[in-house]
Amino acid sequence: MTPGHFCKHDPERNMARFYRVDVAPTLFGEVSVVRSWGRIGTAGRTAFETCPTSETAEIAAAKTICAKLKRGYLAK
């Protein structure tokens, strides 16, 4: 999976956010979904979800991407 990078801008609400989703292997043979989010221009926050297989990780990443697109994020 290629990493997904999304942005959401709303000048009226002073909103400038980013969201990144990536799938990466761990050292123990599992696969992690890496999510990073925050205000554009900051380091933001990062969360890892470890999955037993790459298929499970891909499904989790796809669900996150769909949710962000529904909330108004645009692909960068």
PQR file with spaces between the fields and no chain letter, atoms N, CA, C, O and H, PARSE charges and radii, in Angstrom:
ATOM       1  N    MET     1       0.842   -1.177    0.000 -0.4000 1.5000
ATOM       2  CA   MET     1       0.000    0.000    0.000 -0.0000 2.0000
ATOM       3  C    MET     1       0.887    1.240    0.000  0.5500 1.7000
ATOM       4  O    MET     1       1.886    1.302    0.716 -0.5500 1.4000
ATOM       5  N    THR     2       0.519    2.203   -0.792 -0.4000 1.5000
ATOM       6  CA   THR     2       1.233    3.471   -0.772 -0.0000 2.0000
ATOM       7  C    THR     2       0.686    4.312    0.380  0.5500 1.7000
ATOM       8  O    THR     2      -0.503    4.236    0.692 -0.5500 1.4000
ATOM       9  H    THR     2      -0.292    2.153   -1.375  0.4000 1.0000
ATOM      10  N    PRO     3       1.532    5.103    1.003 -0.5600 1.5000
ATOM      11  CA   PRO     3       1.058    5.917    2.122  0.2800 2.0000
ATOM      12  C    PRO     3      -0.003    6.914    1.676  0.5500 1.7000
ATOM      13  O    PRO     3       0.089    7.479    0.586 -0.5500 1.4000
ATOM      14  N    GLY     4      -0.992    7.124    2.502 -0.4000 1.5000
ATOM      15  CA   GLY     4      -2.032    8.108    2.209 -0.0000 2.0000
ATOM      16  C    GLY     4      -1.782    9.376    3.004  0.5500 1.7000
ATOM      17  O    GLY     4      -1.518    9.312    4.204 -0.5500 1.4000
ATOM      18  H    GLY     4      -1.067    6.665    3.387  0.4000 1.0000
ATOM      19  N    HIS     5      -1.862   10.525    2.354 -0.4000 1.5000
ATOM      20  CA   HIS     5      -1.669   11.810    3.015 -0.0000 2.0000
ATOM      21  C    HIS     5      -2.878   12.670    2.683  0.5500 1.7000
ATOM      22  O    HIS     5      -3.197   12.886    1.514 -0.5500 1.4000
ATOM      23  H    HIS     5      -2.076   10.578    1.379  0.4000 1.0000
ATOM      24  N    PHE     6      -3.551   13.159    3.723 -0.4000 1.5000
ATOM      25  CA   PHE     6      -4.789   13.907    3.544 -0.0000 2.0000
ATOM      26  C    PHE     6      -4.722   15.222    4.304  0.5500 1.7000
ATOM      27  O    PHE     6      -4.050   15.326    5.330 -0.5500 1.4000
ATOM      28  H    PHE     6      -3.293   12.983    4.673  0.4000 1.0000
ATOM      29  N    CYS     7      -5.432   16.231    3.786 -0.4000 1.5000
ATOM      30  CA   CYS     7      -5.470   17.550    4.419 -0.0000 2.0000
ATOM      31  C    CYS     7      -6.902   18.041    4.489  0.5500 1.7000
ATOM      32  O    CYS     7      -7.746   17.674    3.672 -0.5500 1.4000
ATOM      33  H    CYS     7      -5.978   16.146    2.952  0.4000 1.0000
ATOM      34  N    LYS     8      -7.161   18.884    5.488 -0.4000 1.5000
ATOM      35  CA   LYS     8      -8.479   19.499    5.633 -0.0000 2.0000
ATOM      36  C    LYS     8      -8.265   20.952    6.023  0.5500 1.7000
ATOM      37  O    LYS     8      -7.631   21.246    7.036 -0.5500 1.4000
ATOM      38  H    LYS     8      -6.475   19.182    6.152  0.4000 1.0000
ATOM      39  N    HIS     9      -8.804   21.869    5.205 -0.4000 1.5000
ATOM      40  CA   HIS     9      -8.660   23.312    5.438 -0.0000 2.0000
ATOM      41  C    HIS     9     -10.039   23.927    5.586  0.5500 1.7000
ATOM      42  O    HIS     9     -10.940   23.639    4.798 -0.5500 1.4000
ATOM      43  H    HIS     9      -9.319   21.630    4.382  0.4000 1.0000
ATOM      44  N    ASP    10     -10.206   24.771    6.590 -0.4000 1.5000
ATOM      45  CA   ASP    10     -11.422   25.558    6.773 -0.0000 2.0000
ATOM      46  C    ASP    10     -11.008   26.892    7.399  0.5500 1.7000
ATOM      47  O    ASP    10     -10.905   26.994    8.621 -0.5500 1.4000
ATOM      48  H    ASP    10      -9.474   25.005    7.230  0.4000 1.0000
ATOM      49  N    PRO    11     -10.768   27.919    6.570 -0.5600 1.5000
ATOM      50  CA   PRO    11     -10.294   29.200    7.095  0.2800 2.0000
ATOM      51  C    PRO    11     -11.263   29.849    8.077  0.5500 1.7000
ATOM      52  O    PRO    11     -10.829   30.537    9.000 -0.5500 1.4000
ATOM      53  N    GLU    12     -12.558   29.646    7.896 -0.4000 1.5000
ATOM      54  CA   GLU    12     -13.541   30.250    8.800 -0.0000 2.0000
ATOM      55  C    GLU    12     -13.413   29.702   10.221  0.5500 1.7000
ATOM      56  O    GLU    12     -13.675   30.416   11.190 -0.5500 1.4000
ATOM      57  H    GLU    12     -12.910   29.087    7.146  0.4000 1.0000
ATOM      58  N    ARG    13     -13.015   28.448   10.345 -0.4000 1.5000
ATOM      59  CA   ARG    13     -12.862   27.821   11.660 -0.0000 2.0000
ATOM      60  C    ARG    13     -11.394   27.746   12.090  0.5500 1.7000
ATOM      61  O    ARG    13     -11.073   27.106   13.091 -0.5500 1.4000
ATOM      62  H    ARG    13     -12.802   27.869    9.558  0.4000 1.0000
ATOM      63  N    ASN    14     -10.499   28.402   11.332 -0.4000 1.5000
ATOM      64  CA   ASN    14      -9.067   28.377   11.595 -0.0000 2.0000
ATOM      65  C    ASN    14      -8.558   26.932   11.685  0.5500 1.7000
ATOM      66  O    ASN    14      -7.795   26.581   12.586 -0.5500 1.4000
ATOM      67  H    ASN    14     -10.760   28.922   10.518  0.4000 1.0000
ATOM      68  N    MET    15      -8.996   26.113   10.735 -0.4000 1.5000
ATOM      69  CA   MET    15      -8.648   24.693   10.729 -0.0000 2.0000
ATOM      70  C    MET    15      -7.697   24.398    9.576  0.5500 1.7000
ATOM      71  O    MET    15      -7.974   24.730    8.423 -0.5500 1.4000
ATOM      72  H    MET    15      -9.615   26.398   10.004  0.4000 1.0000
ATOM      73  N    ALA    16      -6.584   23.777    9.901 -0.4000 1.5000
ATOM      74  CA   ALA    16      -5.623   23.309    8.901 -0.0000 2.0000
ATOM      75  C    ALA    16      -5.027   22.023    9.459  0.5500 1.7000
ATOM      76  O    ALA    16      -4.075   22.067   10.239 -0.5500 1.4000
ATOM      77  H    ALA    16      -6.359   23.507   10.838  0.4000 1.0000
ATOM      78  N    ARG    17      -5.575   20.890    9.069 -0.4000 1.5000
ATOM      79  CA   ARG    17      -5.182   19.605    9.635 -0.0000 2.0000
ATOM      80  C    ARG    17      -4.612   18.666    8.572  0.5500 1.7000
ATOM      81  O    ARG    17      -4.904   18.787    7.382 -0.5500 1.4000
ATOM      82  H    ARG    17      -6.348   20.854    8.436  0.4000 1.0000
ATOM      83  N    PHE    18      -3.789   17.726    9.044 -0.4000 1.5000
ATOM      84  CA   PHE    18      -3.286   16.679    8.168 -0.0000 2.0000
ATOM      85  C    PHE    18      -3.564   15.330    8.805  0.5500 1.7000
ATOM      86  O    PHE    18      -3.770   15.229   10.015 -0.5500 1.4000
ATOM      87  H    PHE    18      -3.551   17.628   10.010  0.4000 1.0000
ATOM      88  N    TYR    19      -3.568   14.299    7.979 -0.4000 1.5000
ATOM      89  CA   TYR    19      -3.739   12.923    8.450 -0.0000 2.0000
ATOM      90  C    TYR    19      -2.942   12.027    7.510  0.5500 1.7000
ATOM      91  O    TYR    19      -3.103   12.119    6.293 -0.5500 1.4000
ATOM      92  H    TYR    19      -3.400   14.380    6.996  0.4000 1.0000
ATOM      93  N    ARG    20      -2.094   11.171    8.047 -0.4000 1.5000
ATOM      94  CA   ARG    20      -1.295   10.241    7.251 -0.0000 2.0000
ATOM      95  C    ARG    20      -1.582    8.820    7.697  0.5500 1.7000
ATOM      96  O    ARG    20      -1.722    8.552    8.890 -0.5500 1.4000
ATOM      97  H    ARG    20      -1.964   11.097    9.036  0.4000 1.0000
ATOM      98  N    VAL    21      -1.668    7.913    6.741 -0.4000 1.5000
ATOM      99  CA   VAL    21      -1.876    6.491    7.022 -0.0000 2.0000
ATOM     100  C    VAL    21      -0.856    5.703    6.209  0.5500 1.7000
ATOM     101  O    VAL    21      -0.687    5.936    5.012 -0.5500 1.4000
ATOM     102  H    VAL    21      -1.554    8.131    5.772  0.4000 1.0000
ATOM     103  N    ASP    22      -0.176    4.767    6.873 -0.4000 1.5000
ATOM     104  CA   ASP    22       0.801    3.929    6.194 -0.0000 2.0000
ATOM     105  C    ASP    22       0.774    2.543    6.815  0.5500 1.7000
ATOM     106  O    ASP    22       0.376    2.383    7.969 -0.5500 1.4000
ATOM     107  H    ASP    22      -0.313    4.577    7.846  0.4000 1.0000
ATOM     108  N    VAL    23       1.194    1.545    6.056 -0.4000 1.5000
ATOM     109  CA   VAL    23       1.312    0.170    6.534 -0.0000 2.0000
ATOM     110  C    VAL    23       2.792   -0.190    6.493  0.5500 1.7000
ATOM     111  O    VAL    23       3.448   -0.052    5.460 -0.5500 1.4000
ATOM     112  H    VAL    23       1.517    1.675    5.119  0.4000 1.0000
ATOM     113  N    ALA    24       3.317   -0.660    7.647 -0.4000 1.5000
ATOM     114  CA   ALA    24       4.743   -0.958    7.735 -0.0000 2.0000
ATOM     115  C    ALA    24       4.961   -2.262    8.502  0.5500 1.7000
ATOM     116  O    ALA    24       4.229   -2.551    9.449 -0.5500 1.4000
ATOM     117  H    ALA    24       2.784   -0.772    8.486  0.4000 1.0000
ATOM     118  N    PRO    25       5.967   -3.055    8.100 -0.5600 1.5000
ATOM     119  CA   PRO    25       6.268   -4.295    8.825  0.2800 2.0000
ATOM     120  C    PRO    25       6.947   -3.998   10.161  0.5500 1.7000
ATOM     121  O    PRO    25       7.636   -2.987   10.304 -0.5500 1.4000
ATOM     122  N    THR    26       6.749   -4.882   11.132 -0.4000 1.5000
ATOM     123  CA   THR    26       7.438   -4.771   12.414 -0.0000 2.0000
ATOM     124  C    THR    26       8.629   -5.724   12.420  0.5500 1.7000
ATOM     125  O    THR    26       8.815   -6.504   11.485 -0.5500 1.4000
ATOM     126  H    THR    26       6.190   -5.703   11.015  0.4000 1.0000
ATOM     127  N    LEU    27       9.415   -5.656   13.457 -0.4000 1.5000
ATOM     128  CA   LEU    27      10.574   -6.543   13.574 -0.0000 2.0000
ATOM     129  C    LEU    27      10.177   -7.970   13.949  0.5500 1.7000
ATOM     130  O    LEU    27      10.997   -8.884   13.861 -0.5500 1.4000
ATOM     131  H    LEU    27       9.264   -5.023   14.216  0.4000 1.0000
ATOM     132  N    PHE    28       8.941   -8.164   14.363 -0.4000 1.5000
ATOM     133  CA   PHE    28       8.501   -9.465   14.851 -0.0000 2.0000
ATOM     134  C    PHE    28       7.609  -10.215   13.872  0.5500 1.7000
ATOM     135  O    PHE    28       6.929  -11.162   14.268 -0.5500 1.4000
ATOM     136  H    PHE    28       8.275   -7.421   14.435  0.4000 1.0000
ATOM     137  N    GLY    29       7.594   -9.813   12.601 -0.4000 1.5000
ATOM     138  CA   GLY    29       6.847  -10.509   11.576 -0.0000 2.0000
ATOM     139  C    GLY    29       5.394  -10.085   11.450  0.5500 1.7000
ATOM     140  O    GLY    29       4.655  -10.640   10.637 -0.5500 1.4000
ATOM     141  H    GLY    29       8.145   -9.043   12.279  0.4000 1.0000
ATOM     142  N    GLU    30       4.981   -9.113   12.241 -0.4000 1.5000
ATOM     143  CA   GLU    30       3.624   -8.596   12.130 -0.0000 2.0000
ATOM     144  C    GLU    30       3.646   -7.351   11.245  0.5500 1.7000
ATOM     145  O    GLU    30       4.689   -6.961   10.722 -0.5500 1.4000
ATOM     146  H    GLU    30       5.581   -8.662   12.901  0.4000 1.0000
ATOM     147  N    VAL    31       2.488   -6.748   11.093 -0.4000 1.5000
ATOM     148  CA   VAL    31       2.377   -5.549   10.271 -0.0000 2.0000
ATOM     149  C    VAL    31       1.655   -4.488   11.086  0.5500 1.7000
ATOM     150  O    VAL    31       0.689   -4.792   11.786 -0.5500 1.4000
ATOM     151  H    VAL    31       1.641   -7.066   11.518  0.4000 1.0000
ATOM     152  N    SER    32       2.117   -3.246   11.002 -0.4000 1.5000
ATOM     153  CA   SER    32       1.489   -2.149   11.744 -0.0000 2.0000
ATOM     154  C    SER    32       0.859   -1.152   10.794  0.5500 1.7000
ATOM     155  O    SER    32       1.380   -0.876    9.714 -0.5500 1.4000
ATOM     156  H    SER    32       2.902   -2.999   10.434  0.4000 1.0000
ATOM     157  N    VAL    33      -0.286   -0.613   11.227 -0.4000 1.5000
ATOM     158  CA   VAL    33      -0.896    0.526   10.559 -0.0000 2.0000
ATOM     159  C    VAL    33      -0.422    1.739   11.348  0.5500 1.7000
ATOM     160  O    VAL    33      -0.682    1.848   12.546 -0.5500 1.4000
ATOM     161  H    VAL    33      -0.709   -0.838   12.105  0.4000 1.0000
ATOM     162  N    VAL    34       0.271    2.645   10.677 -0.4000 1.5000
ATOM     163  CA   VAL    34       0.826    3.830   11.321 -0.0000 2.0000
ATOM     164  C    VAL    34      -0.045    5.020   10.922  0.5500 1.7000
ATOM     165  O    VAL    34      -0.190    5.337    9.741 -0.5500 1.4000
ATOM     166  H    VAL    34       0.483    2.556    9.703  0.4000 1.0000
ATOM     167  N    ARG    35      -0.623    5.674   11.938 -0.4000 1.5000
ATOM     168  CA   ARG    35      -1.485    6.834   11.702 -0.0000 2.0000
ATOM     169  C    ARG    35      -0.843    8.048   12.354  0.5500 1.7000
ATOM     170  O    ARG    35      -0.457    7.997   13.522 -0.5500 1.4000
ATOM     171  H    ARG    35      -0.505    5.417   12.897  0.4000 1.0000
ATOM     172  N    SER    36      -0.727    9.140   11.605 -0.4000 1.5000
ATOM     173  CA   SER    36      -0.211   10.405   12.129 -0.0000 2.0000
ATOM     174  C    SER    36      -1.211   11.493   11.796  0.5500 1.7000
ATOM     175  O    SER    36      -1.764   11.523   10.696 -0.5500 1.4000
ATOM     176  H    SER    36      -1.041    9.181   10.656  0.4000 1.0000
ATOM     177  N    TRP    37      -1.448   12.400   12.759 -0.4000 1.5000
ATOM     178  CA   TRP    37      -2.414   13.462   12.538 -0.0000 2.0000
ATOM     179  C    TRP    37      -2.043   14.675   13.377  0.5500 1.7000
ATOM     180  O    TRP    37      -1.298   14.581   14.353 -0.5500 1.4000
ATOM     181  H    TRP    37      -0.999   12.376   13.652  0.4000 1.0000
ATOM     182  N    GLY    38      -2.589   15.819   12.967 -0.4000 1.5000
ATOM     183  CA   GLY    38      -2.364   17.041   13.734 -0.0000 2.0000
ATOM     184  C    GLY    38      -2.576   18.272   12.885  0.5500 1.7000
ATOM     185  O    GLY    38      -3.081   18.201   11.765 -0.5500 1.4000
ATOM     186  H    GLY    38      -3.195   15.895   12.174  0.4000 1.0000
ATOM     187  N    ARG    39      -2.178   19.407   13.441 -0.4000 1.5000
ATOM     188  CA   ARG    39      -2.280   20.673   12.732 -0.0000 2.0000
ATOM     189  C    ARG    39      -1.111   20.775   11.760  0.5500 1.7000
ATOM     190  O    ARG    39       0.014   20.404   12.094 -0.5500 1.4000
ATOM     191  H    ARG    39      -1.767   19.465   14.351  0.4000 1.0000
ATOM     192  N    ILE    40      -1.376   21.276   10.567 -0.4000 1.5000
ATOM     193  CA   ILE    40      -0.335   21.448    9.561 -0.0000 2.0000
ATOM     194  C    ILE    40       0.722   22.403   10.120  0.5500 1.7000
ATOM     195  O    ILE    40       0.398   23.469   10.643 -0.5500 1.4000
ATOM     196  H    ILE    40      -2.290   21.578   10.296  0.4000 1.0000
ATOM     197  N    GLY    41       1.980   22.006   10.001 -0.4000 1.5000
ATOM     198  CA   GLY    41       3.083   22.789   10.505 -0.0000 2.0000
ATOM     199  C    GLY    41       3.613   22.289   11.839  0.5500 1.7000
ATOM     200  O    GLY    41       4.615   22.796   12.342 -0.5500 1.4000
ATOM     201  H    GLY    41       2.243   21.139    9.577  0.4000 1.0000
ATOM     202  N    THR    42       2.936   21.286   12.421 -0.4000 1.5000
ATOM     203  CA   THR    42       3.397   20.701   13.680 -0.0000 2.0000
ATOM     204  C    THR    42       3.791   19.251   13.441  0.5500 1.7000
ATOM     205  O    THR    42       3.531   18.689   12.377 -0.5500 1.4000
ATOM     206  H    THR    42       2.122   20.874   12.013  0.4000 1.0000
ATOM     207  N    ALA    43       4.425   18.651   14.453 -0.4000 1.5000
ATOM     208  CA   ALA    43       4.793   17.233   14.352 -0.0000 2.0000
ATOM     209  C    ALA    43       3.563   16.348   14.487  0.5500 1.7000
ATOM     210  O    ALA    43       3.526   15.251   13.929 -0.5500 1.4000
ATOM     211  H    ALA    43       4.635   19.108   15.318  0.4000 1.0000
ATOM     212  N    GLY    44       2.567   16.806   15.214 -0.4000 1.5000
ATOM     213  CA   GLY    44       1.342   16.031   15.385 -0.0000 2.0000
ATOM     214  C    GLY    44       1.531   14.855   16.332  0.5500 1.7000
ATOM     215  O    GLY    44       2.478   14.813   17.118 -0.5500 1.4000
ATOM     216  H    GLY    44       2.598   17.697   15.667  0.4000 1.0000
ATOM     217  N    ARG    45       0.616   13.907   16.240 -0.4000 1.5000
ATOM     218  CA   ARG    45       0.646   12.709   17.070 -0.0000 2.0000
ATOM     219  C    ARG    45       0.702   11.492   16.166  0.5500 1.7000
ATOM     220  O    ARG    45       0.330   11.560   14.994 -0.5500 1.4000
ATOM     221  H    ARG    45      -0.153   13.941   15.601  0.4000 1.0000
ATOM     222  N    THR    46       1.171   10.371   16.718 -0.4000 1.5000
ATOM     223  CA   THR    46       1.281    9.135   15.951 -0.0000 2.0000
ATOM     224  C    THR    46       0.745    7.980   16.780  0.5500 1.7000
ATOM     225  O    THR    46       0.977    7.899   17.987 -0.5500 1.4000
ATOM     226  H    THR    46       1.473   10.316   17.670  0.4000 1.0000
ATOM     227  N    ALA    47       0.021    7.086   16.108 -0.4000 1.5000
ATOM     228  CA   ALA    47      -0.501    5.878   16.759 -0.0000 2.0000
ATOM     229  C    ALA    47      -0.185    4.679   15.872  0.5500 1.7000
ATOM     230  O    ALA    47      -0.186    4.780   14.645 -0.5500 1.4000
ATOM     231  H    ALA    47      -0.168    7.152   15.128  0.4000 1.0000
ATOM     232  N    PHE    48       0.086    3.545   16.513 -0.4000 1.5000
ATOM     233  CA   PHE    48       0.389    2.301   15.808 -0.0000 2.0000
ATOM     234  C    PHE    48      -0.654    1.258   16.171  0.5500 1.7000
ATOM     235  O    PHE    48      -0.998    1.090   17.341 -0.5500 1.4000
ATOM     236  H    PHE    48       0.087    3.463   17.509  0.4000 1.0000
ATOM     237  N    GLU    49      -1.154    0.561   15.164 -0.4000 1.5000
ATOM     238  CA   GLU    49      -2.062   -0.567   15.377 -0.0000 2.0000
ATOM     239  C    GLU    49      -1.386   -1.788   14.761  0.5500 1.7000
ATOM     240  O    GLU    49      -1.174   -1.839   13.549 -0.5500 1.4000
ATOM     241  H    GLU    49      -0.874    0.698   14.213  0.4000 1.0000
ATOM     242  N    THR    50      -1.050   -2.762   15.586 -0.4000 1.5000
ATOM     243  CA   THR    50      -0.360   -3.950   15.098 -0.0000 2.0000
ATOM     244  C    THR    50      -1.381   -5.001   14.687  0.5500 1.7000
ATOM     245  O    THR    50      -2.319   -5.298   15.427 -0.5500 1.4000
ATOM     246  H    THR    50      -1.222   -2.721   16.571  0.4000 1.0000
ATOM     247  N    CYS    51      -1.186   -5.557   13.496 -0.4000 1.5000
ATOM     248  CA   CYS    51      -2.083   -6.573   12.938 -0.0000 2.0000
ATOM     249  C    CYS    51      -1.282   -7.844   12.650  0.5500 1.7000
ATOM     250  O    CYS    51      -0.086   -7.768   12.371 -0.5500 1.4000
ATOM     251  H    CYS    51      -0.424   -5.315   12.895  0.4000 1.0000
ATOM     252  N    PRO    52      -1.929   -9.009   12.716 -0.5600 1.5000
ATOM     253  CA   PRO    52      -1.202  -10.257   12.480  0.2800 2.0000
ATOM     254  C    PRO    52      -0.776  -10.477   11.029  0.5500 1.7000
ATOM     255  O    PRO    52       0.255  -11.101   10.779 -0.5500 1.4000
ATOM     256  N    THR    53      -1.555   -9.973   10.071 -0.4000 1.5000
ATOM     257  CA   THR    53      -1.230  -10.177    8.654 -0.0000 2.0000
ATOM     258  C    THR    53      -1.300   -8.853    7.897  0.5500 1.7000
ATOM     259  O    THR    53      -1.897   -7.884    8.365 -0.5500 1.4000
ATOM     260  H    THR    53      -2.392   -9.465   10.275  0.4000 1.0000
ATOM     261  N    SER    54      -0.691   -8.834    6.740 -0.4000 1.5000
ATOM     262  CA   SER    54      -0.726   -7.616    5.927 -0.0000 2.0000
ATOM     263  C    SER    54      -2.127   -7.341    5.380  0.5500 1.7000
ATOM     264  O    SER    54      -2.502   -6.186    5.181 -0.5500 1.4000
ATOM     265  H    SER    54      -0.206   -9.622    6.359  0.4000 1.0000
ATOM     266  N    GLU    55      -2.901   -8.406    5.139 -0.4000 1.5000
ATOM     267  CA   GLU    55      -4.273   -8.219    4.653 -0.0000 2.0000
ATOM     268  C    GLU    55      -5.120   -7.508    5.692  0.5500 1.7000
ATOM     269  O    GLU    55      -5.897   -6.615    5.355 -0.5500 1.4000
ATOM     270  H    GLU    55      -2.596   -9.345    5.301  0.4000 1.0000
ATOM     271  N    THR    56      -4.978   -7.897    6.955 -0.4000 1.5000
ATOM     272  CA   THR    56      -5.726   -7.263    8.034 -0.0000 2.0000
ATOM     273  C    THR    56      -5.320   -5.794    8.173  0.5500 1.7000
ATOM     274  O    THR    56      -6.166   -4.927    8.393 -0.5500 1.4000
ATOM     275  H    THR    56      -4.347   -8.622    7.229  0.4000 1.0000
ATOM     276  N    ALA    57      -4.036   -5.527    8.044 -0.4000 1.5000
ATOM     277  CA   ALA    57      -3.543   -4.155    8.137 -0.0000 2.0000
ATOM     278  C    ALA    57      -4.068   -3.308    6.974  0.5500 1.7000
ATOM     279  O    ALA    57      -4.445   -2.152    7.167 -0.5500 1.4000
ATOM     280  H    ALA    57      -3.349   -6.231    7.865  0.4000 1.0000
ATOM     281  N    GLU    58      -4.093   -3.876    5.783 -0.4000 1.5000
ATOM     282  CA   GLU    58      -4.614   -3.149    4.616 -0.0000 2.0000
ATOM     283  C    GLU    58      -6.086   -2.796    4.805  0.5500 1.7000
ATOM     284  O    GLU    58      -6.513   -1.696    4.456 -0.5500 1.4000
ATOM     285  H    GLU    58      -3.787   -4.815    5.626  0.4000 1.0000
ATOM     286  N    ILE    59      -6.857   -3.723    5.354 -0.4000 1.5000
ATOM     287  CA   ILE    59      -8.282   -3.474    5.593 -0.0000 2.0000
ATOM     288  C    ILE    59      -8.458   -2.362    6.620  0.5500 1.7000
ATOM     289  O    ILE    59      -9.293   -1.476    6.437 -0.5500 1.4000
ATOM     290  H    ILE    59      -6.510   -4.617    5.638  0.4000 1.0000
ATOM     291  N    ALA    60      -7.679   -2.401    7.697 -0.4000 1.5000
ATOM     292  CA   ALA    60      -7.760   -1.361    8.727 -0.0000 2.0000
ATOM     293  C    ALA    60      -7.382    0.001    8.156  0.5500 1.7000
ATOM     294  O    ALA    60      -8.029    1.002    8.465 -0.5500 1.4000
ATOM     295  H    ALA    60      -7.001   -3.120    7.846  0.4000 1.0000
ATOM     296  N    ALA    61      -6.351    0.051    7.336 -0.4000 1.5000
ATOM     297  CA   ALA    61      -5.925    1.311    6.716 -0.0000 2.0000
ATOM     298  C    ALA    61      -6.992    1.831    5.757  0.5500 1.7000
ATOM     299  O    ALA    61      -7.256    3.033    5.715 -0.5500 1.4000
ATOM     300  H    ALA    61      -5.825   -0.762    7.085  0.4000 1.0000
ATOM     301  N    ALA    62      -7.601    0.939    4.992 -0.4000 1.5000
ATOM     302  CA   ALA    62      -8.641    1.348    4.046 -0.0000 2.0000
ATOM     303  C    ALA    62      -9.859    1.908    4.778  0.5500 1.7000
ATOM     304  O    ALA    62     -10.464    2.875    4.316 -0.5500 1.4000
ATOM     305  H    ALA    62      -7.386   -0.037    5.025  0.4000 1.0000
ATOM     306  N    LYS    63     -10.223    1.312    5.912 -0.4000 1.5000
ATOM     307  CA   LYS    63     -11.349    1.819    6.701 -0.0000 2.0000
ATOM     308  C    LYS    63     -11.048    3.222    7.216  0.5500 1.7000
ATOM     309  O    LYS    63     -11.919    4.092    7.208 -0.5500 1.4000
ATOM     310  H    LYS    63      -9.731    0.526    6.287  0.4000 1.0000
ATOM     311  N    THR    64      -9.823    3.438    7.661 -0.4000 1.5000
ATOM     312  CA   THR    64      -9.438    4.758    8.158 -0.0000 2.0000
ATOM     313  C    THR    64      -9.498    5.789    7.039  0.5500 1.7000
ATOM     314  O    THR    64      -9.993    6.898    7.238 -0.5500 1.4000
ATOM     315  H    THR    64      -9.116    2.732    7.668  0.4000 1.0000
ATOM     316  N    ILE    65      -8.995    5.424    5.866 -0.4000 1.5000
ATOM     317  CA   ILE    65      -9.014    6.345    4.728 -0.0000 2.0000
ATOM     318  C    ILE    65     -10.439    6.693    4.341  0.5500 1.7000
ATOM     319  O    ILE    65     -10.733    7.861    4.086 -0.5500 1.4000
ATOM     320  H    ILE    65      -8.592    4.523    5.704  0.4000 1.0000
ATOM     321  N    CYS    66     -11.329    5.718    4.289 -0.4000 1.5000
ATOM     322  CA   CYS    66     -12.736    5.985    3.959 -0.0000 2.0000
ATOM     323  C    CYS    66     -13.367    6.924    4.971  0.5500 1.7000
ATOM     324  O    CYS    66     -14.107    7.834    4.601 -0.5500 1.4000
ATOM     325  H    CYS    66     -11.090    4.769    4.497  0.4000 1.0000
ATOM     326  N    ALA    67     -13.077    6.705    6.251 -0.4000 1.5000
ATOM     327  CA   ALA    67     -13.638    7.562    7.294 -0.0000 2.0000
ATOM     328  C    ALA    67     -13.152    9.000    7.145  0.5500 1.7000
ATOM     329  O    ALA    67     -13.933    9.936    7.316 -0.5500 1.4000
ATOM     330  H    ALA    67     -12.475    5.965    6.551  0.4000 1.0000
ATOM     331  N    LYS    68     -11.884    9.184    6.832 -0.4000 1.5000
ATOM     332  CA   LYS    68     -11.340   10.535    6.693 -0.0000 2.0000
ATOM     333  C    LYS    68     -11.906   11.238    5.456  0.5500 1.7000
ATOM     334  O    LYS    68     -12.173   12.440    5.494 -0.5500 1.4000
ATOM     335  H    LYS    68     -11.249    8.424    6.694  0.4000 1.0000
ATOM     336  N    LEU    69     -12.088   10.505    4.375 -0.4000 1.5000
ATOM     337  CA   LEU    69     -12.682   11.101    3.178 -0.0000 2.0000
ATOM     338  C    LEU    69     -14.120   11.527    3.440  0.5500 1.7000
ATOM     339  O    LEU    69     -14.555   12.561    2.933 -0.5500 1.4000
ATOM     340  H    LEU    69     -11.871    9.529    4.344  0.4000 1.0000
ATOM     341  N    LYS    70     -14.864   10.753    4.221 -0.4000 1.5000
ATOM     342  CA   LYS    70     -16.245   11.114    4.569 -0.0000 2.0000
ATOM     343  C    LYS    70     -16.290   12.362    5.447  0.5500 1.7000
ATOM     344  O    LYS    70     -17.265   13.112    5.413 -0.5500 1.4000
ATOM     345  H    LYS    70     -14.511    9.913    4.633  0.4000 1.0000
ATOM     346  N    ARG    71     -15.237   12.583    6.231 -0.4000 1.5000
ATOM     347  CA   ARG    71     -15.194   13.745    7.128 -0.0000 2.0000
ATOM     348  C    ARG    71     -14.666   14.997    6.439  0.5500 1.7000
ATOM     349  O    ARG    71     -14.506   16.033    7.083 -0.5500 1.4000
ATOM     350  H    ARG    71     -14.445   11.973    6.258  0.4000 1.0000
ATOM     351  N    GLY    72     -14.392   14.916    5.140 -0.4000 1.5000
ATOM     352  CA   GLY    72     -14.010   16.111    4.392 -0.0000 2.0000
ATOM     353  C    GLY    72     -12.532   16.274    4.115  0.5500 1.7000
ATOM     354  O    GLY    72     -12.126   17.299    3.567 -0.5500 1.4000
ATOM     355  H    GLY    72     -14.522   14.074    4.616  0.4000 1.0000
ATOM     356  N    TYR    73     -11.718   15.304    4.474 -0.4000 1.5000
ATOM     357  CA   TYR    73     -10.288   15.370    4.159 -0.0000 2.0000
ATOM     358  C    TYR    73     -10.105   15.137    2.670  0.5500 1.7000
ATOM     359  O    TYR    73     -10.842   14.358    2.065 -0.5500 1.4000
ATOM     360  H    TYR    73     -12.048   14.472    4.920  0.4000 1.0000
ATOM     361  N    LEU    74      -9.133   15.802    2.081 -0.4000 1.5000
ATOM     362  CA   LEU    74      -8.826   15.648    0.667 -0.0000 2.0000
ATOM     363  C    LEU    74      -7.448   15.042    0.507  0.5500 1.7000
ATOM     364  O    LEU    74      -6.534   15.363    1.266 -0.5500 1.4000
ATOM     365  H    LEU    74      -8.535   16.435    2.572  0.4000 1.0000
ATOM     366  N    ALA    75      -7.291   14.162   -0.484 -0.4000 1.5000
ATOM     367  CA   ALA    75      -5.994   13.548   -0.747 -0.0000 2.0000
ATOM     368  C    ALA    75      -5.030   14.615   -1.232  0.5500 1.7000
ATOM     369  O    ALA    75      -5.379   15.474   -2.041 -0.5500 1.4000
ATOM     370  H    ALA    75      -8.034   13.902   -1.101  0.4000 1.0000
ATOM     371  N    LYS    76      -3.828   14.543   -0.728 -0.4000 1.5000
ATOM     372  CA   LYS    76      -2.810   15.521   -1.093 -0.0000 2.0000
ATOM     373  C    LYS    76      -1.906   14.976   -2.160  0.5500 1.7000
ATOM     374  O    LYS    76      -0.983   15.662   -2.597 -0.5500 1.4000
ATOM     375  H    LYS    76      -3.544   13.844   -0.070  0.4000 1.0000
